Amino acid sequence: MHVLTAARDPQGALWVGTYGSGMYRLPPGAREWQAIRRDTTEGSISHDFIQAIAFGPRGQIWYGTVGNGWGLSTDGGRTWKNWTYDQLGPEWQYVAPGGIATRGDTTIIATADGLQITTDDGAHWTAIGDKVGPPARGPADTAYPILESEYVRRLAVDRQGWNVATLRGNQRLRYTGRRWEAQPLGAASFPPANTILLGRRQLKGTPCGLRPAGDTLPCLRSSSAASASAPRAPRTAWLHRPIGTGDNRYIDQTYRYGSTMGGNFQQHQGVEFNNPDGTPVMAAAAGRVVYAGPAEAGALTVSIRHDTTVTAAGKSFRLFSTYYHNSSLAVKLGDRVEPGQLISRVGNTGRATNDHLHFELAASPTDSIGAIVDSTQRFPPYTTNPELWLEPLPGTGIVAGQVMDGSGAPVHQARIYGLTKPAPAETPFSYAETYGERGHPHPLYGEHFAVSDVPAGTYVIGADIGGQRVLRRVTVKPGMLTWVVLAP
């Protein structure tokens, strides 16, 4: 079980938050963990992806999630009051790792959209954001635009104030008695969100549970696992990142192309770049704008038909890139664009639950824009995994391949474990998923899954196929692609 955060309450009970399995509590002297899971009853937690737990001075228990807000219990964890989309709006859903801190009557929630602060257990809130993009208040009565960036990655409290790490550096927050103020902060200490002291042993949360902090062995190990193919040059890693250096260029690791986030959401048709509203969005390659305006649920959208084509099995495919949820557009229909040109700015328009760019690629046998952008079509017919087209980040490579059962048929939504990707911690990586019936392979690969930005190294990866665990050893090299087939 992937442990994302660990904490101890004032009574000595241990609490852990997990990736997809809710929270667990171990009371003092107990031999079994108590499970706290999301269910359909009123008062349950809002999400099973928990990466922040904190405790207040009057028995309050706070938790924060990856993608569905946060919650509070005042009765020992039996019932919960939650702040999700209905209370927060289309922001504030992604709580940072260990991103809840309390001192006295003050609780601060750190998210990818700024800070929310309460002194009365959520009856009232104050928002802390930045000056870029429209002000985001959510449930707050008052907002202060004083952060260098509202995209908060870490939070810690010390005697002098509240230390905050953002995309644009560190700051210390203080309350003067009249208002919140921020000042630059150099090196700051941010304790790991996933470590805990048990007696004299320090334990850390890992993809394979709680383990001694000094244990660096991978979760999957095998000396007899067959080796995958040697790394080779990718065939179509032609595209630039649509988000520039200095902003968050990492792909959201929880909701990749084809993913369902463990069965919680519909099969994803693109990848996400979580960034504050107003962040510049740039053309990934040269081409012509074939759509610029509102699309599904009013999402401000740009689509570009690129100059590049791909030929496979005698058929030619045109490459399109589409950029959703923008707050504003900088191009219009018919414009010619070059790689890196500003085309829009990040927002949350349309069917969005946070500020982000949804980046979608299509390898289409037709030139019809209706096959690329159609507000009535939730599953476009020619999408393809962007991770096989975007240039990997420095020091990383791509792992792609197939997962098949004993008859040679693809296994839909299979989970592939064993890869380790520490960044970005805000959207932790646990496993890759093979595509479902709505996913489409690359014309030249025919893959069932692909994961880019994997740090160079050697890994043992595996999947459960029909009750049989299948392992393979893969080597990842910078800028290269490693192909692997998992089959009994």
N, C-alpha and C positions, 0 to 999 in steps of 0.2 A: 504494500500500500504506500503510495507516494505521500510523504509527510511534508507539508509546506511551511508549517509554523508550529512552535511548541511554547507552552507557557505554564506557569504554576500559579494557582490562585492563593489568596491569603490563608486559606485553611489547609494548604499543602497538597491539594489535588492537582494532578497533571492533566493538561489539556493539549490536544494536538488538532490541527486543521489539516485536511487532506485534499488531494486532487480528485474530486469526483465522488468521494465517499463521506462527506460531511465532517463532523467533529467527533472526537472521542474524549471521554473523561475517565481518569483512573483515580478514585478516591484514596486517601491514605490507608494503607493496609489491605486494599482490595487486590484480588488476583485476576480480575477480569475487567476489561474496558467497557464503559457504558457508551453505546452509540447514540449520537444525536444527528438525525438525518432529516433532510427535507421530505415532507409528505404532503398530502392534500388537506390535512387538518388545519384549522385556523390556529395561529400561534406557533407553527413550526418555523424552522429557519428558512431563508429564502432561496438558498443555493447550496450545493454540496461541494463547491470549490472554495475552500476557506484558507486565506493566507494572512490573517491578522486576528489575534485574540488579545484582549486586555481586560483589566479588572479595576473597578472603581472602589472608593473607600466605604461605600455603603452596600456592598454586595452586588454591585452592577457587574454584569458580564457582557462585554462587547465583542462582536465578531465582524470581520470584513471579508468580502468575496472577490473573486475574479469574475466580474461581469454582471453582478446583480445586487450591488449596493451593500448595505450593512444592517445589523440588528442589535438589539439590546434585550437582556433578560434581567429581571429583578427578583426572580424566584428560584435561583439556583440552576437555571437552565431548563426548567420544565416548560415554560412558554416564552415566546419571543415577540417583540415589536420590531417590525422591519421597515426600512426605508429603501424602496426600490423605485421602479420607473414611475409609479403613480404618485409618489411623494417627491421624487427628485427630478423628473423630466428626463430628456435625452442626454444627460451627462451624469457624472459622479458615480458611475457604476463600477469602475475598476479601482479597488482599494489597493494601495501599495503593499509590498511585502512587509509585514510587521507594522503596517501603516495606521495603527490606532495607539494613542498614548493618553494617559490620564495623569493629572496632578491636582490634588484637592478636588474642587467641584468642576474642574475643566476637563473636557474630553475633546481631542482633536482627531479627525478622520482625514487621512492623507489619500488623495486619489489622483488619477490621471487628468482631472479637471480642476485641481486646486484643493483647498482645505475647507472642511466644514467644522465649525467649533460650537460646542454647546456647554452651558454651565448648569442646565436644569434637565439633564437626561433626555434631551431631544425635544422638549417643548418649544424651544426657540433655537435658532441657528444663526451663526455669522459666517459668511463666505469670504475666503481669501483667494484671490486670483491674480492674473497679470493684466497688463494694459493692451494686449494684442487680442483682436477679435471682440465680439460683443460681450458685455459682462454676463457672467453666469452666476445666478443666485441660487437656483434650486429651491430648497425650502427656507432659505435664509431671508431675514428681514433687512440685513445690512451686508454690503459687500465692500471689501477693500482691495483695489488693484495694486498690490505692493510686491508680489512675487516677480522674480526675473522670468520665470516660466511657470504656468499653472500645472505643467506636467511634473508631478511630484513622484520621486522614486524612493525616497527613504524619509523617515521621521524619527526623531529621538528627543528626549527631554533631558535637560541638565539644570543646574542651579541658576544659570543665567537666562534661560529661556527655552525656546523650542527650536531645535535644529532641523532644517529642512534641506534635502538635496533635490534639485530640480535639473531639467535639461540644460539650464544655463548657469549652473553652479550652486553653491551652498549659501544659505541665509539663516540668520537667527531671528526668530519672532519674539516680540515682547508685547505685553499689554501694559499700557501706561496708566491705566485707571480710567482713561477716557476713550482710547482707541488702540488698535493694533498697529505696530510699526515693525519694519524689517530692516536689517542691516547686513552688509556682506559678511560672509564667514569663510575663512580659509579652510584648512583641513579640519574636518569634524569627525567625531566618533559616532558611528551608526552600528550598534550591536547587531549581530546576525539575527534574523527573524526566526530562524529554524533551529536554534540551539537551546539547550536547557541543561541545568546541573542536577544530576540525580545522585545524591550522596556526594562522593568525591569524583564522580565520573561526569564528564561533559558529553552529552549526546547531541547529535544533530539529526534533523529531518533529511531524508534522502528519498529518491524514487523507490527504494526498497525498505522503507520504514525508518524507525529510530535506530541509529547506530552510533558507536563511539566516534567522537569527533575526529580522531586520528585515522579512522578507517577510510582508506581511499580506494578500496577494491570495488570494481564495478558490480552491478546487481547480477548480471548474467556473465557466467564464466564457463568456459569449456576448452579443454586442450585438444579435443577431437573434432570441433566444429569445422566443417568444410569451408574453405576460403572462397569468397566471392571473386568476381573478375577484378583484375587490376585497374586502378584509376586510369581514366583516359580523358581526352579533351571533350567537353560537352559540345553538342552539335549546334545548339542555337542560343547560347548565353550571350545574346546580342544587346539586350536592353539595359539602359541606365535605370537606377532607382528613381522612382518618381518623387522621393523625398530627399532633400539635400543634406550634405554634411553639416553637423551641428544640430540637426533635428533628429527625431527618432526614425532611423532608417531600417530598424529591425522589423521583420514580419511578425505579427501576432502569432505566438506559438500554440495557442489553444484552439484556434479556429482557422485551420489551414484549408487549402483547396480540397474539396471532397469530404472534409471533416464534418462530423455531427457533434463534436465536443462530448464524446462518449454517449451519444444517443439523446442529448438534450435539445439539439436544434436541427433544423433542416440541413440537408447536404449543401455545403458551402460552394459557391460558384466562383470565388475569387480569393484574394488574400487581403488582410487588413494592415494598415500602417497607423497605429494609434498616435495621434499628435494633437496639440491644442488647436482650437479653431483659429483660423487666420494663418496657419502654417503654409508656406508656398508649396504648391503642387506643380511638378514639371513634366513635360513630355518625355516619355521613356525612349522615344526614337523619332526619326523624321517621318513626316506624313502630312495628311490633310484632315482638318476637322470635318467630320461628317455628321456630328450631332453636338449641339450645345444648347442646353435648356433643361427644364424639369422632366423627370422620368418617373420611375416607380414611386408612388406616394409623395410626389413632389420633390424628390431628390434632385438637386442641381447637378447636372451630369455633362461630361465632355467625352466624346468618343472620337478616336483618331484612326483613320485607315493608313497603315504604314506602307512604305515603298516596298518592303520585303515580302516575298512569297516563299512558300515551302512546297516542294513537290515530293509526294510519296505515293507509291504504287500507281504511277502514271497520272495522279490527280494533283491539281494545283490548289493551294490554300492561301488566301489572303490573311494577313495578320492585322487584327484590330486591338487597340487598347482602350479601355473605358474606365472613367474616374467618377465615382459616385459620392454623394453626401456633401458636396462642396458648399461653403458659405457664400462664395461669389465666383464668377467666371471671368477670365481675362481674355478669352478668345471667342470668336463667333463662327457660325457655319461657313465653311469654305476657306477659312484661314489656312495658310501653309505654316507648319511649325517645325522647329529643329530640336534635336535632343537637348534637354536641359532648359528649354524655354518655359517661362511661367505660363501656365494655362488656367489655373484656378487656385483657390485657397481652401484648406481643410475646414469642414463644418460638421453639422449633424442633421442636415436636411433630409427629409424622407423617412424611411423606416430604419432609424438608427437609434442605438442605445448609448452612444458616447461619441465624442469628437474623434473622427477617424476618416482616413481615406480607404474606401473599398476599391481595390484595383483588380480589374478583370481583363483577361485576355481571351481572344477568340481566334482560332485558326479555321476560317470559314471557306467552304467551296463556292459560296455565292457572294456577290458584291452588295446584297440587299442589306440596308441598315436595319430593316425590321427584324432580321435574324440576330442582330447584335444588341440593339436597345429596343425593348418593347415593354411598355409599362404594364401590359396585361400578362406578360410571360415571366414567371418567377424563375424558371429554369431554362435559360437560353440554350439553344441546341448545339452550339459549337465552342463552348468555353474550353479552355485548356489551362493546365497548371502553370501559373506564372513563375514558379520556382525553377522550371526548366528553361526559362527564357531570360531571367534576370541574372546579371553578373553576380557571382557570390561575393560576399564581403571579404575583405583581406584576411588571409589566414584560414579560410574555410573552403569547403567543397560541397558537393551534392551527393546524396545517396538516393538512388531510385531503383525500382525493380518491380517484380511481380510476386504475388502470393496466390498459390493454386492448391486445390485439394487433390486427393488421390486420383481423380479422374482427369485432372488437367484443367478443370474449370476455375475461373477467378473466384476468390473468396471476397465477398463484399464486406466493407466496414470491419475488416480484420485489424487488430491492433498489433503494431510492430514495436517491440520494446528494445532497449539497450543503448540507443544513441543518447549522448549527454550534451545538452546545450544550456550553459549557465546564463546566457543573456538572450533576451531581456528578462530579468527576474519578475518584472511586473506581469508578464503573461508566461508562466512557467511551462517548460516542455516536459511532457510525461511520456507520450507515445505518439506514433504516427498512425493514421488510419488509411486503409485502402479505400478507393472510390466505391460509392454505391452505384445504383443504376442511373443516377443523374450526372455522374462524373464522366469526363471524356479524356482519353489518353492523348498524349502528344502524337502527331501523325508519324513521326520518325522513330518513336520509342515503343509505343504500345504499353506503357507502364501502368501499374495499378496504384502506385504511390510515388511521391518524390518529396524529399526534404532537403532544402538548401541551407547554407550558412552553418554547416556542421563543422566544428573545430577539427583541424587536422589531427589524425591519430588512428589508432586501431580499436575497433569495437567488436563485441559479440552481440549480434542482434537476433531476435527470435520472435516467433508468433505461435499461437496455439491453433493448429489446423486439425479439425475433427477430433479433438482430444489428445493430439500428439504434439509435443513441443518440438519445433524445428528451429535449429540454431545455425547461424552462418557467421564467419569472421569477415569483417569488412575493414579495409584500409582507406582512409580519407586523406587526400592531398589537396593543398590550396589550389583553387581554380579548376579542379578536375571533377569528373563524375565517376562514381563507383556504381556498377550495376550488380544487382543481387537478385537471385530467384529463391524464394522460400517455398518448398514443396515437400511433402512426405517422401 
